[in-house]
Amino acid sequence: MLNPFPSLLAYSMLAPFILRLVLAFIVIDLGILKFNKEKHRWNQTLAALHLNPANLVRQILGGVEVIGGLMLVFGVYTQIAALAFVILFGAEFYIEWKDKSILKRDLVFYLLVMVISLSILLTGAGAFAFDIPL
């Protein structure tokens, strides 16, 4: 079957770029929330999961999200950041799936950001990135 809009395929490198920016702003926001408004809730969640010291684990997770989000914004080591987010959001998806009372967000949210991360991992950074596909 023919593509109904073949001229739009010239912009195919913009799709990973748009997904990369959306994911970046989501994870930067999530990382900042771990340092501010959701600090106490994340400490309780991590302590309930026996990840001690919970305060240190929360700071590491928040730092990984903020730094990884900035890496995505600028397109630097994009696939490494995407791999970290696939693992992180995959774990959060599994936790939410097993016990809905532990994490605050919906199961669909974790699935969506995990799939966006997987898409970026498999397709690369897209346009306007320092990462160059070889």
FENFENRA-V520184 format. One record per helix or strand of 3 or more residues. SS is the DSSP state (~ for helix, > for strand). FROM is the first residue (numbers start at 1). LEN is the number of residues. Records with the same first field share a line. If there is no record, write none. Layout:
BEGIN
SS: FROM-LEN + FROM-LEN
END
This chain:
BEGIN
~: 6-30 + 39-10 + 54-21 + 78-21 + 107-17
END
